[in-house]
Every structure is written in structure tokens, then in C-alpha cells.
Amino acid sequence: MSIPTEQTEKSTHTQQANVASFRHVLKNRNFLLLWLAQLISLTILNAANFGLIVLVNKPPNGAFMAGLAIIAFTLPAIPFGAIAGAIVDRLNKRLVLWVSNLLRMVTMLLMFVSVLIDRTNVWPLFGLMFLTSLIGQFFIPAEGASIPLLVGERELMPALSLFNISMTLSQAIGFLVLGSVVAKLFPPFSFLLGKQVFHVESTDMLFVIVAVLYIVCIGLILAIPKAAFQEKHVQQYRHEKDGAYLASSQALRTLWKDIVGGWEIVRADRVLFFAVVQLSLVGVLMQLIGELAGTFVQQILNRPAEDMSLVLVPAAVGLVGASVLMTQIVEKVGRIRLTVIGFISLAVGFVLLPGFKLLGNMLDPKHGLESPLILFCVILILFILGVAMACVNIPTQTLMQEHAPESGRARVFSLQSMIYSAGTIPVLLFAGAFTTWIGFPQLIILISVSLLGFCWWGIHYIKGLDTSGPRKREAEEQPAYAIVPAQREDVG
């Protein structure tokens, strides 16, 4: 079976120009502030999701409750994702970014209060996480659509690459590392308020830390001048004289047209459609890992769910390490070939994990997985799984960014988020029920077979297509020295 590769090879001059562009784009103050705000906000959002999963992941239905927690986080993208993208296309991106961070700060504080009042009642937490995710449906497309406003056309490629890396880092650091670290740093304590004594567990403080960091994100966004977010098409909508957008019925019809238009944009470009579908699958897979991590720790490693960091940290190290080196790896291997290698590695790695329990019982019945050699092998496989996830995630994100047109970029992002969320809910519900009634090892085998099947489809679907993207081809046609100067660095 042949694996398609990129049609255009980068020259030495282009590689040197890209390195110079990475350095130069980080000197763009406005972009740097947005990039830091994105990295922090997405990291703490994933950390909050981790905290909720730990709170609800208790036997005997831990996997199912963890799935419900993730569903509460992903459900808003289905009815509101595409609508939010169409609305954001008409609003000032700076306003959307700082207001959404402010509202999410409030929801985090309410989650902390809810835990203090009644720890056993998790349904208010589900509702507040749902609301937090709903607010995020406006933040995500506004953030993605702001990048071209703050950098020049020549800087767009390195800027997108940096944002791709930070998106991966935020998932790894937030969900896999930060949540566990905060839980370890803050010991449980109690305090008296009036006549009521309140008990605070280690995980509860995670929501307070997240709320404080949202304030930091607000400051970063407000530090970017208003003039940097000016958009001609937004001004056009604001000065529309026929009043069509003031009528609610007409506004709804316009939103529906924009949603359909986003789907038409994706379907018109086979590479973009492939990237949207594959990125959605990767998102579903990462949520599935979050749902099953506690079950894996309990059933395979015979440890409490709070020790999920033992599983997640090695995967995070592999994910982050591969993300840092991804530019050099892609240049040598190719994006499509790299995603194929990543999918095959994921499928093989998942199958090996439950197999180590049988191997441990055979080689060392007394200690099993507590044997240092077996435990080291488990950690090594988890590290490789993190690397494989980066090999799929970052090249796919780059493909979607390159092929999404500027005028409909927010709609493409929102549509991808909606597809990913629509796929997440049934998969998580199925996985939770499957694990409870049939078994965890059988579910892992089913996941591995499904990954190989999707990989086979992707190879044949985009075989022979040019995956370089219109903006990337335009950048590669420029002389090396022409990529360095900034076009919008002095905005504001």
C-alpha cells in the first residue's frame, strides 16, 4: 500500500527563511500577547476538565461518570459551535476574547463554591462545565480568526505553527500535568465561615487557580490595542443600511446560510475535509483517553483514580517533546506520511497496554505490574503514544489552517469543533457502557482496529492530492529574504 507524500519539497533557502520567520514573529508584541493568552486559557480549561473528571471518577461507575463529565464539556459545540462561528465573523475579535475569559472566570469560581456546599452533588458541576464550554464556543473561532489580523501574510505560516504547538501543549500541560501538580501542591484544609465549617480538598483548589489565571488572560488580551483587530468586513456589517440584520428572523436565516456556507467551504476542498474529519477524530481520541485513564489505572495498574498522573505524565512528555521537534520531523518525513505512522503507532500501542498485565502476571506473579521492568515498559509505551498523538495532531492542524479561506476561517473552526463534539458524545457513552458490561481490554482492541480502519480510508481519500495549501504554496514561491519582514507588526 503506497503512502502519499507532499508534492513540493522545501529547499534549503526556504528552511532558513522559516527559522528566521519563527524568530521574527515572536518579536511581534501583539501576536505574542495573543499567543500567551491562548496557551494559558486553553491550558487551564483542560486542567478544569481534569479536576471535574477526578471528582466524579469513583467506583463502580467511574468510567461512565467520567464520560458524562467530558460530554458536558463537549455537548455545547453541537448546537452552538457553527452558530458561534457565524456570529464571531461579525464581531470584534478583541471584545469576544476578553469577555469570554471573564465569563469563564465566573463559572470556575461557581464550581469551587458548588463543591464547598455539597461535594456529593455533581450535577451542578456538570451544568457549570456545560456553560463554560458554551462560552468557549465563541472564544475558539475568535482566537483562530485573530491570527491573520495581527501578523502579515509572510508571517502567517510560522504564526500558525506556533499556535498549533501551543494547542497541543495546552492539552498536555493542562489535562495531563497541571491538574495533577495543583492537586499535589495544595493539601486538604478546612476554614470557618460564620457557623459553617467548609472542607477544601486538593482538587478543589484547581478551580480557584484556573479562575485567577483567566484574569491574567484578560489582561493579556486588553494589552493588545483595539486598532490591531480592525476588520473591513466587520465594519461593513455594522454599517449595513437595509436593517436586515436587525430583524431576528432575517438574522437566523443569515446564520443558517453561514453555517451551510462553512460546510460548503469544507466540502469544496478534499484536503480541508480530510483535515477537519481527522482532527475531529484525534479530539475524540484524546477525550476517550481522558475517560479511560482512571479505569486503566484502577483495573490494570491496581491504583486509585487520583494516580492518573502516572499514566498521563509519560504521554504528556512524549506529546510535548514531539511537538517541539515537529517542524524538523515533518520536513524529513512529510505530513501525510507522519500521520499514517502516528495512527499505526497508536493502534499498536493501545493493544500492548492491557497485554502488559498478562505479561506481568506470567513473568512475576508475585508483583505483576508492580515489577520495575513491567512498569518501565508501560511508561515507555505511554511515552510513545504521546509522540504518536503529536505526529497526527500537529500536521493535521496545519493542513486545516492552510486550506481554510480567510473570509470563512472562523466558520471552518466552529464546524470542526461541532463535528468533533457530535462524534465525542456517542463514542464516550458507548465506551463507558462497553467497559462496564464487556470489559476494558476488549474496548482497547476495538479502538485499535478502528484507528487502523480510519488510517486506511485517509490514505486512499487524499491519495495524489496536493496538500501544501494555497497560502503555503504562495509563501514557498517567495524568495527566502522576503519571508522575514513583518507586515503588521506596527499595528496600533
MOJO-V421226 format. One record per residue. PHI is phi as a letter, one per 30 degrees, with the letter a starting at -180 (* if undefined). OMEGA is omega in radians with two decimals (* if undefined). Layout:
BEGIN
PHI,OMEGA  PHI,OMEGA
END
This chain:
BEGIN
*,-3.11  d,3.13  c,-3.12  d,3.09  b,3.12  d,-3.10  d,-3.06  c,3.10  c,-3.12  d,3.08  d,3.13  d,3.13  d,-3.13  d,3.12  d,3.12  d,3.13  d,3.13  d,3.10  d,3.11  d,-3.14  d,3.08  e,-3.13  d,-3.05  d,-3.08  d,3.10  d,3.05  d,3.07  d,-3.01  e,-3.09  d,3.11  d,-3.13  d,3.12  d,3.12  d,-3.13  d,3.10  d,3.11  d,3.11  d,-3.10  d,-3.12  d,-3.04  d,3.13  d,3.12  d,-3.10  d,3.08  d,3.08  d,3.09  d,3.09  d,3.09  d,3.07  d,-3.14  e,3.12  d,-3.14  d,3.12  d,-3.11  d,-3.04  c,-3.05  d,3.13  b,3.09  d,0.11  c,-3.06  c,-3.06  d,-3.12  d,-3.12  d,3.13  d,3.07  d,3.07  d,3.09  d,3.11  d,3.13  d,3.09  d,3.10  e,3.14  d,-3.03  c,-3.05  e,-3.08  e,-3.10  d,-3.08  d,-3.14  d,-2.97  c,-3.04  e,-3.10  d,3.10  d,3.13  d,3.11  d,3.12  d,3.12  d,-3.10  d,3.10  e,-3.10  c,-3.07  c,3.05  d,-3.02  d,3.14  d,3.13  d,-3.13  d,-3.06  d,-3.04  d,3.10  d,3.12  d,3.08  d,3.11  d,-3.13  d,3.13  d,3.02  d,3.13  d,-3.12  d,3.11  d,3.11  d,3.11  d,3.08  d,3.10  d,3.12  d,-3.14  d,3.13  d,3.13  d,-3.07  d,-3.10  a,-3.09  d,-3.07  d,-3.12  c,-3.07  d,-3.05  d,3.02  d,3.09  d,3.08  d,-3.13  d,3.13  d,3.07  d,3.05  e,3.14  d,3.11  d,3.12  d,3.10  d,3.09  d,3.14  d,3.11  d,3.07  d,-3.11  d,-3.02  d,3.13  d,3.10  d,3.12  d,-3.14  d,-3.12  d,-3.12  d,-3.05  e,-3.12  d,3.13  d,-3.04  c,3.13  b,3.08  d,3.14  e,-3.13  d,-3.11  c,-3.01  d,-3.10  d,3.11  d,3.11  d,3.11  d,3.13  d,3.11  d,3.12  d,3.07  d,3.12  d,-3.10  d,3.07  d,3.10  d,3.11  d,-3.10  d,3.10  d,-3.11  d,-3.07  d,-3.08  d,-3.05  d,-2.99  c,-3.02  b,-2.99  e,-3.14  e,3.14  d,-3.11  d,3.14  d,3.14  d,-3.14  d,-3.06  d,-3.05  c,3.09  d,3.10  d,3.10  a,3.14  b,3.07  b,-3.08  c,3.10  b,-3.01  i,3.08  c,-3.08  c,3.07  c,-3.13  c,3.14  c,-3.12  c,3.08  d,-3.09  e,-3.10  d,-3.11  d,-3.11  d,3.12  e,-3.13  d,3.10  d,3.12  d,3.13  d,3.13  d,3.13  d,-3.13  d,3.03  d,3.07  d,3.08  d,3.13  d,3.10  d,3.11  d,3.12  d,-3.14  d,-3.12  d,3.10  d,3.08  d,-3.11  d,3.13  e,-3.08  d,-3.11  d,-3.08  c,-3.14  d,3.14  b,-3.12  d,-3.07  d,3.06  d,3.10  d,3.12  d,3.12  d,-3.09  d,-3.09  c,3.10  d,-3.01  c,-3.06  d,3.07  i,-3.07  d,-3.09  d,3.08  d,3.12  d,-3.04  d,-3.11  d,3.12  d,3.12  d,3.12  d,3.11  d,3.13  d,3.10  d,3.14  d,3.10  d,3.14  d,3.11  d,3.10  d,3.11  d,3.07  d,3.10  d,3.13  d,3.08  d,-3.12  d,-3.09  d,-3.13  d,-3.12  b,-3.07  d,3.11  d,3.11  d,3.10  d,3.11  d,-3.12  d,3.14  d,-3.12  d,-3.10  d,3.11  d,3.08  d,3.11  d,3.12  d,3.10  d,3.09  d,-3.12  d,3.13  d,3.07  d,3.11  d,3.08  d,3.10  d,3.13  d,-3.01  c,-3.09  d,3.13  d,3.11  d,3.12  d,-3.14  d,-3.09  d,-3.01  d,-3.07  c,-3.09  c,3.13  h,3.12  b,3.11  d,-3.10  d,3.14  d,3.13  d,3.10  e,3.13  d,3.10  d,3.12  d,-2.95  d,-3.10  d,3.09  e,3.10  d,3.12  d,3.13  d,3.09  d,-3.14  d,-3.12  d,-3.13  d,3.12  d,3.13  d,-3.14  d,-3.09  c,-2.97  d,-3.13  e,3.13  d,-3.13  d,-3.13  d,-3.13  d,-3.09  d,-3.02  c,-3.03  j,-3.01  d,-3.07  d,3.10  e,-3.12  d,3.11  d,3.09  d,3.09  d,-3.14  d,-3.14  d,3.13  d,3.12  d,3.10  d,-3.11  d,-3.13  d,-3.11  d,3.13  d,-3.14  d,-3.09  d,-3.03  e,3.10  d,3.13  d,3.14  d,3.09  d,3.08  d,3.14  d,3.13  d,3.12  d,3.13  d,-3.06  d,-3.09  b,-3.07  e,-3.09  d,-3.06  c,3.14  i,-3.13  d,3.06  d,3.05  d,-3.09  e,-3.11  d,-3.13  d,3.13  d,3.09  d,3.13  d,3.10  d,3.14  d,3.12  d,3.12  d,3.11  d,3.07  d,3.13  d,3.09  d,3.07  d,3.09  d,-3.14  d,3.11  d,3.10  d,-3.14  d,3.10  c,-2.95  d,-3.01  d,3.08  e,-3.14  d,3.08  d,3.13  d,3.10  e,-3.11  d,3.12  d,-3.09  d,-3.03  c,3.11  d,-3.14  d,-3.06  d,-3.05  d,-3.12  b,-3.05  d,-3.13  d,3.13  d,3.10  d,3.12  d,-3.11  d,3.12  d,3.09  d,3.11  d,3.14  d,3.12  d,3.13  d,-3.13  d,3.11  d,3.10  d,-3.09  d,-3.01  d,3.13  d,3.14  d,-3.13  d,3.10  d,3.12  d,-3.11  d,3.13  d,3.12  d,-3.14  d,3.14  d,-3.11  d,-2.98  c,-3.07  c,3.10  k,-3.13  d,-3.14  e,3.13  d,3.11  d,3.14  d,3.12  d,3.12  d,3.11  d,-3.12  d,3.12  d,3.14  d,3.11  d,3.11  d,3.10  d,3.11  d,3.11  d,3.11  d,3.12  d,-3.10  d,3.14  e,-3.09  d,-3.07  d,-3.08  c,-3.13  d,3.11  i,-3.13  d,3.08  d,-3.07  c,-3.07  d,3.10  i,-3.08  d,-3.12  d,3.13  d,3.12  d,3.13  d,3.14  d,-3.10  d,3.13  d,-3.12  d,3.03  d,-3.06  e,-3.07  d,-3.07  d,-3.08  d,-2.98  d,-3.00  d,3.10  d,3.13  c,-3.04  b,-3.04  d,-3.05  c,-3.12  d,3.09  i,*
END
